[in-house]
Amino acid sequence: MLKRIIYICLGAASITLAVSGCKTPELIQKEVDDTVPESYSNGSQDTTNTAADVVWQDYFTDPSLTALIDTALSNNQELNITLQEIQIAQNEIRVRKGEILPSVNIGAGTGADKVGRYTSQGANDANTDIRTGKEMPDPLQDYMLGAYATWEVDIWHKLRNAKKSAMTRYLASVEGKNFMVTNLISEIANSYYELLALDNQLAIVQQNIEIQNNAYEIVKYQKDAARVTELAVRRFQAQVLNTKSLQFGIQQNIIEVENRINFLVGRFPQKVDRNPTAFGDLIPETIQAGIPSQLLANRPDIRQAELELASSKIDIKVAKADFYPSLAITAGLGFNAFNPSYIFTSPESIIYSLAGELVTPLINRNAIKAKYLMANAKQIQAIYNYEQTILNAYIEVANQLSNINNLEKTYDLKSQEVDALTQSIDISNELFNSARADYMEVLLTQRDALESKFDLVETKMRQMNAKVNIYQALGGGWK
């Protein structure tokens, strides 16, 4: 019986398709361009031992930093929110899978119906001969217990494609989580190196305060000996006060960076464990970048964009199926009686039903067309997003490779500048003491030396940030 109904409905569907034509709107087509240059600006095409293949525990060797990253991967709220989004996407797959299977429900009900004696139904009930030995109840009660099933036959693979699309979006959400892990590791590492740099700048300021205090005391003695004027004493005093004021701004920056790290780690403000003296010994290692095509496999954001593009293509198939007829089969089986004692009497109380429903859009299909065209627009949007993500990834790597090279040269020159200015402080003090240089030369030399040391520390921090950023740009950290 069921097969007969299905065959009849399929035949009716074919006739309906022939009548309506099921013509779908023409879509705008765009091909995906995922080509990338053969190499980066350095010209290297070595694909072995790239930085992206190194796990973060081996890439970052500072134990304090690795402890922070490990804690953040467990406690960071934003990452945990993303993990819940993955669970949502996973449950969406279950929803789509459930739509493919028949739905079966069990129900029970009761009620009472009072009709007039001189109505057609009342006359019928009065003439009904049920040999029970009892009169028919008035009002007539109704008791029912049964099971009902509904099933949409997935003729055009609409439901299966919807499940496939949900599965692809789930995989995309996993890649989104991986991309967040990469960003989280990079943000903590950059903040950590910034904190070490601030610690070193604070130490430099405190050392300069001591040097300037000594010079200030010497100037006061020279003023007492009438070798310099009060103007020189005040200028040296102002220099000491200016340098002392710098340390409070640095201390505030240290508090803010520490709290930024604490936020990423998912804890309330506290001191971040670190070893500032190791900062000067940090030397960025040589980075093996590989070739641009490896970004397609290593960068989670590219993989996410690729999966979202695949899902958008499937969504077009789902939207297209709305133009075609849908076949729904309903069935029911149960017991129905006016008295509870008769409800399981067989076959008198048995009820059943079986029906097939074929529905197809015929006249007003504007909503379906709009949904179909919208799915196509989203697919084109996903193509542009995928291409943009690839382009952005390549540019990020190219920028960081150039940055690493230029910062290395900058650091060498800054080191020489610091050495020269450090020596010039002693020379200017000796010349000033022997009256062969005025106090302004001493002050300017001290200020230039302080600024150069600050610049050297900042350059070192930028070098370490470049090491972090190239690791992120190549797609490292999530594996």
BELJORA-V723149 format. One record per backbone hydrogen bond with DSSP energy under -0.5 kcal/mol. CO is the residue of the C=O (numbers start at 1). NH is the residue of the N-H. Records with the same first field share a line. If there is no record, write none. Layout:
CO = NH, NH
This chain:
1 = 5
2 = 6
3 = 7
4 = 8
5 = 9
6 = 10
7 = 11
8 = 12
9 = 13
10 = 14
11 = 15
12 = 16
13 = 17
14 = 18
15 = 19
16 = 20
17 = 21
20 = 23
32 = 34
40 = 43
44 = 40
45 = 47
50 = 53
51 = 54
54 = 477
55 = 58, 59
56 = 60
59 = 61
62 = 66
63 = 67
64 = 68
65 = 69
66 = 70
67 = 71
68 = 72
69 = 73
71 = 74, 75
72 = 76
76 = 80
77 = 81
78 = 82
79 = 83
80 = 84
81 = 85
82 = 86
83 = 87
84 = 88
85 = 89
86 = 90
87 = 91
88 = 92
89 = 93
90 = 94
91 = 95
92 = 96
93 = 97
94 = 98
95 = 99
96 = 100
97 = 100, 101
102 = 104
103 = 150
105 = 148
107 = 146
109 = 144
111 = 142
113 = 115, 140
116 = 119
119 = 123
120 = 124
121 = 125
122 = 126
123 = 127
124 = 128
128 = 130
129 = 131
130 = 132
140 = 113
142 = 111
143 = 337
144 = 109
145 = 335
146 = 107
147 = 333
148 = 105
149 = 331
150 = 103
151 = 153, 329
153 = 155, 327
154 = 157
157 = 161
158 = 162
159 = 163
160 = 164
161 = 165
162 = 166
163 = 167
164 = 168
165 = 169
166 = 170
167 = 171
168 = 172
169 = 173
170 = 174
171 = 175
172 = 176
173 = 177
174 = 178
175 = 179
176 = 180
177 = 181
178 = 182
179 = 183
180 = 184
181 = 185
182 = 186
183 = 187
184 = 188
185 = 189
186 = 190
187 = 191
188 = 192
189 = 193
190 = 194
191 = 195
192 = 196
193 = 197
194 = 198
195 = 199
196 = 200
197 = 201
198 = 202
199 = 203
200 = 204
201 = 205
202 = 206
203 = 207
204 = 208
205 = 209
206 = 210
207 = 211
208 = 212
209 = 213
210 = 214
211 = 215
212 = 216
213 = 217
214 = 218
215 = 219
216 = 220
217 = 221
218 = 222
219 = 223
220 = 224
221 = 225
222 = 227, 228
223 = 226
229 = 233
230 = 234
231 = 235
232 = 236
233 = 237
234 = 238
235 = 239
236 = 240
237 = 241
238 = 242
239 = 243
240 = 244
241 = 245
242 = 246
243 = 247
244 = 247, 248
245 = 248, 249
246 = 250
247 = 251
248 = 252
249 = 253
250 = 254
251 = 255
252 = 256
253 = 257
254 = 258
255 = 259
256 = 260
257 = 261
258 = 262
259 = 263
260 = 264
261 = 265
262 = 266, 267
271 = 273
275 = 278
276 = 279
278 = 281
279 = 282
287 = 289
288 = 51
291 = 294
292 = 295
293 = 296
294 = 297, 298
295 = 299
298 = 300
299 = 303
300 = 304
301 = 305
302 = 306
303 = 307
304 = 308
305 = 309
306 = 310
307 = 311
308 = 312
309 = 313
310 = 314
311 = 315
312 = 316
313 = 317
314 = 318
315 = 319
316 = 320
317 = 321
319 = 322
320 = 323
321 = 324
326 = 328, 359
327 = 153
328 = 357
329 = 151
330 = 355
331 = 149
332 = 353
333 = 147
334 = 351
335 = 145
337 = 143
339 = 342, 343
340 = 343
342 = 345
345 = 349
347 = 350
349 = 336
351 = 334
353 = 332
355 = 330
357 = 328, 359
359 = 326
363 = 365
365 = 369
366 = 370
367 = 371
368 = 372
369 = 373
370 = 374
371 = 375
372 = 376
373 = 377
374 = 378
375 = 379
376 = 380
377 = 381
378 = 382
379 = 383
380 = 384
381 = 385
382 = 386
383 = 387
384 = 388
385 = 389
386 = 390
387 = 391
388 = 392
389 = 393
390 = 394
391 = 395
392 = 396
393 = 397
394 = 398
395 = 399
396 = 400
397 = 401
398 = 402
399 = 403
400 = 404
401 = 405
402 = 406
403 = 407
404 = 408
405 = 409
406 = 410
407 = 411
408 = 412
409 = 413
410 = 414
411 = 415
412 = 416
413 = 417
414 = 418
415 = 419
416 = 420
417 = 421
418 = 422
419 = 423
420 = 424
421 = 425
422 = 426
423 = 427
424 = 428
425 = 429
426 = 430
427 = 431
428 = 432
429 = 433
430 = 434
431 = 436, 437
432 = 435
438 = 441, 442
439 = 443
440 = 444
441 = 445
442 = 446
443 = 447
444 = 448
445 = 449
446 = 450
447 = 451
448 = 452
449 = 453
450 = 454
451 = 455
452 = 456
453 = 457
454 = 458
455 = 459
456 = 460
457 = 461
458 = 462
459 = 463
460 = 464
461 = 465
462 = 466
463 = 467
464 = 468
465 = 469
466 = 470
467 = 471
468 = 472
469 = 473
470 = 474
471 = 476
472 = 475
